[in-house]
Amino acid sequence: MTKLTILTASAALLYPTLSMGADTTSQSVASPDGRNVITFSLSADGKPSYSVLRDGKSVIANSPLGFTERNKVNLSSGYRLDNVDRASKDETWTQPWGENKQMREHYNEMSVRLRNKQSDLTLRFRSFDDGVGFRYEYDVPKTDSLFIMDELTRFDLSNDGESWSIPASAETYELLYRAQPISAIENANTPMTFKTSDGVYGSIHEAALYDFPEMTLSNVGGTSFKATLTPWPDGVMARKGNSFSTSWRTLQLGDRAVDLINSGLILNLNEPCVLESTDWIEPMKYVGVWWGMHTGVESWVMGDRHGATTENTKRYIDFAAANGIRGVLVEGWNDGWQNWGGNQIFDYTRPFDDFDIDEVVRYAAERGVTLIGHHETGGNVPFYEKHMDDAYQWYKEHGVDNVKTGYAGGFPHGHSHHGQYGVRHYQKVLELAASKQMTINAHEPIKDTGIRRTWPNMMSREGARGMEWNAWSEGNPPSHHVTLPFTRLLSGPMDYTPGTFDILLENTRTSPLFRHWNGDPNVRARVNTTLAKQLANWVILYSPVQMASDLVEHYEEHPAFQFFRDYDADCDWSKAIDGEPGEFIVVARRADDTFYLGAATNEKSRSVNVSLDFLEPHRVYKAVIYADAPDTDWLTNPTSYVIEERIVTAADTLPVVMAAGGGQAVTFKKIR
């Protein structure tokens, strides 16, 4: 049932102005539970600022707000308070797919209207039980265009503590996470997650990023961070008309680390779905012609090692059909891969001669499988935009409704992946796909900011170091997989592509087809987990399009692959139960009446007792447990595992024992 309450009144009537000294005016708004309070202040010279309290203790000290403009339009000072409007909302909404189908949007809002001689500014603050958000809404009637040169927003954290982040970059998020004191961060991409010395967990990010550059964070002293925007080649940060809104600046807050994962703040700061129908959007499991190229036993280009042939794709389709897997991804199917590293020009409507797309699609449909298309751009955005309307229409006419995009290469003319130019492009692709009832899984993307609520055909994206790094480098350390849920995945789903069973890459490295193609040839690449942790990552690293990444021959007759056969990527409910960033994580999900649990640890072995109170009460379940064996170790014996069964109820506690670098995956099937 939906409950909606909206109240609006002027500040003079319901919320009298509070004085914070002779030169400051302030107004506050608290979360529904009263624990989170965000306060707006206006100094005597008209400069706006804000602060955040949790349980009466300062989290963000008084921090500046505003922007600077190239033509000296004043967007940061000389303001006087016009009025303050307030509203409250409590609504339950349903998403077509997601970690949780039912979402509660519950907040108190304060809209502060300011005016100076050149601009009107509304600062819209929302306070939720799980954090706060604010955005800028400008109206500058006496000019046609604005050239934003800098953002003055700061996040002056009141206390030092621990943090987890990646360095700021305008081009990539595929970097290893750093665990360090908050004060030691020089710069960071968001989400930037932290735990203060007084025990508050938080994460700084943004929501609803449209037609604006991404925000990163720069340390300006101690634990104070300034918002930094990714510029155009000429140094302008954002080009806007005379009326615009920014993305939301967000701060998720919690008492436990897992509270951040269970937060709905980012989604709730986005607008409702704009699509007339979402029935055509299909979460799914998939396999693909992909991992062989990364491990060097197949090639993206035509030849005796070409992966994307009609014959090989049919083999993957047969495997998918036999194992209840809906999708098959095919990379390297189209002409242009021979241009890699050169002009980065791909033909999106011309298959290689050994790939008959009509036959492949026909064969897949006959077997109940759908083809997932692939558009690699190499970063050549102008060429892609010139041809993408025809490319998506061609896919649609050939029965391909789901597309993985790629931008592995620099953008031309000095543009960056994460600037306003890039943000506009990624959105343009998404809206084109939506107009044709097609979905997108973007690699080398702009970061997720919850726009999947508004555009649910934005299924998943990469945006962090994923599985492929294990194929040709030192790989991702065991701590990586238990850091991602508290950092990158706070922003939304990730197409990490888990599930490699050939942990040591022995079968590929000894293949006569193997060729070294990327990275340091002296580095012995491998997957830095146990096999049981690979299973657990299907649950932990959420994506509504979840891949079994290995070559399909490595799954044939493998008992542990039954977990993926049983797993349903179309979740109805999810909850992070326990964990600490970089140490361990335990997540439970439900699809229909079957529950799944994934647990993983870092380089240390670990035992965790997990209450099964998330199961339906008064019901009995068969738990099928895929666990590390007593002799398992991610370094020395990663593929050893055991499968156990036991009967459990919601009243039970499950002991989860994990080897170093290991994990555990469990399926709970209702039996009565």
N, C-alpha and C positions, 0 to 999 in steps of 0.2 A: 504494500500500500504506500502511496506517495503522500508525504506530508510536506507542505510548503507554507512558510510564513515569511512575509516580507513587510517590514516596518520602515517608514521613512519619516524623518522629521528634521527640522533645522537644528543646528547646534544650540542656538540661543534658547530654544524651547525645552529640549530634553537633556542636553549635555553642555552645561555652562563651561565657558573657557576656564582652564586651570592656569594659574600663574606659576612659572618656574623661574622666579627672579624677575627683576624689573625689565629685562630686555628680551624675554622669551615668552611666547604663547605656545601652549601645548594642548593636544587632544589625544585621547587613547581609545583603543578598542581591544576588548578581551575576547578570548576564545569562548565557545559555549560552556566549557568546563571551568573557565576562569583562570586556567593555569598559564596560558600564553597571552601576554599583553604587548601590543605594539603601539608605540607612542610617537606622534608627529609633533615636531617643534618648529617654531618660526622665530628666528632671531630678530633683534631690533632693526637690522639692515635688510630684513626680508629674505634671509637664506633658509631654505627648508632643511630639516634633518629628521632622523628617526632613531628609535632605540627599541630593544626587545627585552622583556623580562620573562622568566619562567619561574613560577612559584615565588615571585617576588624578588628573585635574584637576577642580576644583569647577565644576559648572554651577549647582546650587542650593545655596546655603549653608544652614546649619541654620535651618529654618523652622518656625514653630508649627503645631500641629494642634488641632482641637477645635471645639466649638460652644457657644453660650450658649442657655439655655432660660428662658422667661418666668417660670416658677415656681421658679426657682433650683435646678433639678435640675442637679447638677454633671456636665457632659459634657466637661470640659477639663482637670481637674487632680485632684490627690490620688490618682492612680492608682499602683498597685504592679503589677509584672510578675508575671503568673500563669504563663504558659509561652509558648513559641514553637514553632509547628509549621512544617514545611518540606515542600514538594512540588515536583516537576518534572513538566512535561508536554511531550511532543513528538508532535503529532498532525497529520495532514493531513485536512482536511475539504473537502467540496464544496458550493458554493452553487448554487442553481438559475439564478442570473444574477449578473453582477457584472463588474468590470474583469478579474478573474481567477477562473475557475471553481474552481481548486484553490488552497486556502489552507493555509499551514503555521502552526500554533499552537504555538510553542515558547517556554517561559518557565520560570524558577525563581520559586517563591513562598515568601513568609515571612508567616505569620499570627501576629501579636503579640497575645496575649490579656492584657488589662488589667482591673483591678478597683479601684473605689473604694467608698465607703460607699453610693452610690446607684445606680451603673450598672456594667454590664459592657461593655467595648468591645473588639472585635476590629479591629485595623488590618491589612488584608490588602494586602500589597505584592507586585506582580509585576514582574519585570525581564525584558525581552525584548531581543533584539539591536537592535531599532529604537526602544527607548524604555522607559519605565516607567509604571506606573499604581498607584494605591492608592485604597481606599475605606474608609469607616467602616461598621461593623456594630454597632449598639447594642442592648442588652437592659436595660430599666429595669423590673424586676418590681414595684416598689412604687408605680407610678403607672399610670393608665389611658391618659392622653393627654399628648403632649409638644407644646410650642409653641416651635419653633426661632426664635430672634430674630436670630442672627448666626452666621456661619461664621468661624472664626479661621484657617483654612488660609491659608498664605502661600507665595508662590513668590519667594524672595529670590535673584534671579539674581546670580551672582558677578561677572559682567562686563557692561559696557555693550556696545553694538553697534548694529546696524541692526534695524529692526522693520517689520512690515507688519500693519496691523489696521484695524478700524473702531471708532468710538466705541461705548461700552456704551449699550444702549437696551433698555427693557423692551417696546418695541412693534414695532421694525422692524430688519431687517438690510440694508435697501435703501439703503446708504450707500456713499460712495466710500472706497476704501482709502487709508490714509495711510502713506507711507514716511518714517520719522523715527527718531531715536535711541531706543533702548529707554527710556532715562531721561526722554525727553520725553513719553512716554505718560501722560496723566492717568487715563484709564480705557479699557477695551477689551472688546468682545465676543470670544468665542473661536470658532474657533481664532485665537490670537495667535501669529504666526510671527516668528522672530528669527534673527539670525546674530550670535554674540558676537564680541568683538574678537580672541579666540584661535581663531576659525574654526569653531566648533560651530554647526550649524544645529539649530533646535528649534522646537517648536510646542506651546503649552499649550491643552488643550481638555478635554473630558469624554466619557465613554462610558457607554452604557446608562442614559440619563436616563428614569426612570419616577417618577411621583408625587412629584416634588421640583422646586423652582424651578430655572431655569437658573443657572449660575454665570457671572458676569462678573468682570473684574479691575479693581481700583482701585490706583493708585500710592500707596504709603504712605511714599515717600522713595527717591530715587535709582533703583535698579533692583529695588526690592522691591515686590511686588504682593500684595494681599490678595484672597481670594475674596469676592465680594459676591453675595448672593442677591436675586432679584427678589421683592418682598413681596406679600402680600395687601393689600387696601385698609386693613385695620386695623393694618398694620405687622408682623404675624407673617410670618416668611419661609416656614415650612413647618409644616403640621399633620400629626402622625404619631401612631401608636399607640405602645405601650411597647416595641416591637421593630421596628427598621427598618434598612435599608441605604441608603446614598447611591449616587449615580452615581459612577463612577470618575473621579478626577482624573488627567489624563493628560499626559505629556510625551514627544512624539516627538522622536527625536534622529537626526542623520545627519552624515556628512562632507561631503555635497553637498546642495544644495537639493533635487534630484530624489529623494534618499533619502526625504524626507518624503512625497512623492507615492507612492512605491513601498512605503511602510510598510503593514502590515496590523494595526497596533496597535489602532486603534479597533474594527474588526470583531472582533478576537480577544478583546477584553474584554467582548463580549456573549455571551449564552447561545446554544446551538444552536437551530435552527428548532423551533418548537412546533407547526407546522401538520402535520396528518396527511399531506397531499398537497400538492405544489406544481406538479403537472402543468398546472393551469389558469392559472398565472401566465405571462404572455406579454410578453417584451420586444418592442418594435416601433418602427418609424418612423411618424410621423404628420404630417398637415397639419390645418388647421383654420380655421373661421370665427372669427377672433380679431383678426388684425393689422389688418383693415379698420376695426374699431372704434377701435383705438388710434391709427391714422393719421387718423381723422376722415372716412372716406368711407363708413362704415357705422355703424349704431347698434345698441345692445343692446336698444332698445325698439321696439315695433311702429311702423310708418310706412313712408314711401317709401324710407327708407335702412336698413331693418331687415336685418341680416345673416343671422340664423338663420331663414330661410324654408325651406320644403320644397324649393323650386326651387333656391335657392343651395346648400343642403347636398348635394343630388343632384349638382350641378356639381362640388363637391369630392370626392364619392364617385367620380364618373367619372374625375377626375384621379388619385386615389389608385389606383384599379384599373388604370389604363393605365400607371402608373409603378411598380408593385410596392410600394406603400405600404399598410401594413396598417390604420392608424387614421385617423379623421376626428373631430377635436374640434369641438364646437358650443357656443359661449357665447351667452347671450341668448335661449335657446329658451323660457324659462318665465316665467310671470306673476310680477310683483314688481319687475322692473327699473325700472318707473316710480316705485317707492318709494325709489330710490337717493338717499341724502342725507337721507331722512326716517326712517320707522320701520324701514327695512332688513328688511322682511318679504317673503320670497319664497315662492311656492307651488311645492314640489318635485314635485308630481304633476299640475300643470296647465300644459300647453304654451300658448304664445300661439296665437291662432286661425290664424296663417299657418304653423304648424309642425306637421305631421302625423307624430308620432313613429312610429306603427305603419308608415306608408308608408316613412319614411326608413330604419328598421331593416330592413324587408323588402328594400328596394332595395339597401342596403349588403350584406346577407347574400348576396343574389343575385350580387353582384359581388365577393365574397370580401373585403369590407371590414368592419371593426367600428367601431361608434360609440363615441366617448369622451364620457361624460356630464360635466356641469358643475354643481356646487353652489356658487354664491356665497352667502355668509352675511351679508356686510356687517358681520361681527363680532357679529351678534346670536346669540350662542351659546345662550342659554336657549331661544329659539324653535327653533333648529336641532335641539337635543337633543330637544325635545319631539316633533319631526316626522321625525327622520332615520331611525328604524326603518321607518316607512311609506315614506319616500322611497327608501331603498335597496331595499326589497322591490319597489316599483313599478318601479324601474330594472331589477331582476333579471327581473321578469315581462315586461318589454319588450325583453329581450335585450341590455341594456347592462351590461357586466361591469367597466368601467374608469371611474373617476371622478376628475376634477380638482376639488379643493375650493379655496375662496377665502375669505379673512378680511380683506378690504380695508375696514377700519373699526374703530373702537375697540370693545372689549368693554364691555358695560354694567356698572353698579354699581361702577365703579372697578377692575375686574379688568384684568389686562394679558395680552398675548399670551404672554409668556414666564415668567409665574409658575406656581405649582403648579396653580392653577385651569386655566390654558391647557394645561399639559402633560397633565393628566388628560383634558381634552377631546380633544386630538388623538389620544391613545391610545385613548380610547373609540370614536372614529370608525374607527380602524384595525382594532380588534378586531371591531367590528360588520361592517365590510366583509369581514374574513377569514371570519367565520361564514357569509357568503353567497357565498364564493369570488369576491370582487371586490377590485380593486386601487385604490390611492390615489396620486395625485400632488398634493401639498399646496402651495398658494401662501399667502403670508403665514404661514408655518408656525412651529413651534418648530424650533430648529436640529437638524440631523442629529447623532446620537451613535452611529451604527452599529446601531440596533435592527433594521435590515433583515436582519441575520443571523437574528434570532429571529422577525421578522415580515416575510418577504420579499415580502408584498403591499404593503409600503411601497416603492413603485417609485422615486419621485423627489420632489423638492420644490424650491421656489424658494429663498428665504432669502438673497438678495443682489440687487443691481441687475442686472436682466435686460434682454432686448431691448426691452421696451416703453418703457424710458426714452428710447430713441433716437427714439421716435415723437412725443414732445411736450415734450422738454426739450433742454438742451445735450448730452445723451446721455452714454454711457460712453466715456471717453478710450481711446486705443489701449493704454495701459498696463494698463487694467482687465482685459482678457482674458488677459494674461500675469501677472497677480497672482492671479486667482481659483484657478488650479490649486495654488498654494502656500499658500492661505489657506482660503477657503470650501470648496473641493472636497476638502480633507484630511478633512473630516467625512463626505463621502458625495456621491452624485450630485446634480446640479443641473439643473433644468428651465429652463435659460437661454433656450431657444427660439431657437437661432441660425439663420442661413441666409437673411437678407434680401438680395435681389439689387438691388432698387430703392434703392441706397445713398443717393442724394441725395433720395429721396422725391419725385422729379419727377413721376412718374405719378399719385401720390395728391394732391399739392399742387395740380396743375393740373386735377384732376377736378371736374366741375360739382357732384358730390355732396359735396365736401370742406366740412367745418365745423370751425372751431377749437373745441375742447372742454376742453382741459386745458393747464395750464402758462402761461408767459409768451408772449403772441402775438407779441412782438417777437423771440423766439428762433427762429432758423431751424433747426428740427430736422433731423437727418440721422443716418446710421449712420457712426460714426467708424472705419471700417476700409476696406481694399480688398476687392474681391470674392473674391480668392483666400483672404483671411483668413477670410471668412465660411464658405468650404468647410472650411478647416482647423479652425475652431471646432467642427464636428460631431465631429471626432476628439478635440480637446483638452478640451472641456467635457463630460465624460462624463455620460451619462444612458442608462439602458436603454430609456427611452421618449424618443426623440430627434425633435425637430420640425423641419420645414422651415417657417419662420415666415411667409414672404411670401405675398402674394396669389398664387394658383396661376397666374394669367395671366402673371405675371412669370417663371415657369419654362418656359412653353410654348416648345418648340423652342429652348431655351437650351442650348448645348453643355456648359456647365459644370455643369448640373444632373445630368449623367450620374454625377458623383461621388456624389451622394446616392442615385441609383438603385442604384449598386453597393454603397454602404455598408451594413453590417450592424450594427445596434445591439446585437445579442445577442453580445457579445464572449466569447471564451474565455481570452484572455491580453492583458495590457497592460503597458507599461513606459514610464515617463518617462525619456528618454534624456539630455537636456541642458536646461539652463535656469537662469535666475536670476530671483527674484521681481521683477516689474515691468519686466523687461528682455526676456526671450524664453523660449520653451518649445518643446520637441520631444517628441512623444509617438507611440509606435507601439502598434497594437492588432492582434489577430488574431481572426477569426471563421471557424471551419472551417479551410480552408487558404489563405484570402486575408488579406493583411496590409494595414493602412492606416497612413498616417503623416500627422500634422498638425504644422505648425510655424508659429509666429507671433512677431512682434516688437512692440515698443512704438513710440513716435514716431520711432525711429531706424531707418534701413535697416541690414540686417545680412546677413552670409553665414556659414553654419555648415556644416561638413563632417560628415555623418552616416554613421557606419559602419552597414552593412546586415547586421551579424552577427546580428541578431535573426531574419533569414530562415532557413528550413530549409536546412541545409548540403547541398551536392551536388544542389541543385535550381536550376532556371532560372525566372526570373519576368519577366513583362512589366510594367514600371512605367509607369503612366499618370500624368503629372505635371501638376497644375494650379497654375500659378505666376503671380506678378506679372510683367508685361511690363517691358521696360527703361524705358518711359516712365510706369510706374505710380507714383502717390503718393496716399496716403489723403486729402490735402487737395485736391489739384488735379486728379487724374485717377484716381479710385478704381476704376473699373469695367474698366480695361484689364487683360487677362490673356492668357496663352498656355497651350496644351495641348501637351505633348510626350510622346513614348513612347521608351523605351529598354529594352534587355534587360539584366538585372542578376542577380547572385548574392549570396550571403552574404559573399563575399570583397570586394565592391565598397564604395566610399565614394560617397555621393551629395552633391554640392554643392547646398546649399539657399540660394538667393539671395532675399532678401525686401526689398521696398520699404519705405519708412517707413510704419508703420501696417499693414504687409502680412503675408503668410504664404504657405504652400504646403501643398497637400494631394496625397497620392499614394496610388494603389491599386496593390498588387503582386499580380498574378494568376499563379499557378503554371502554367507551360506545359509543363514536363517535369521 
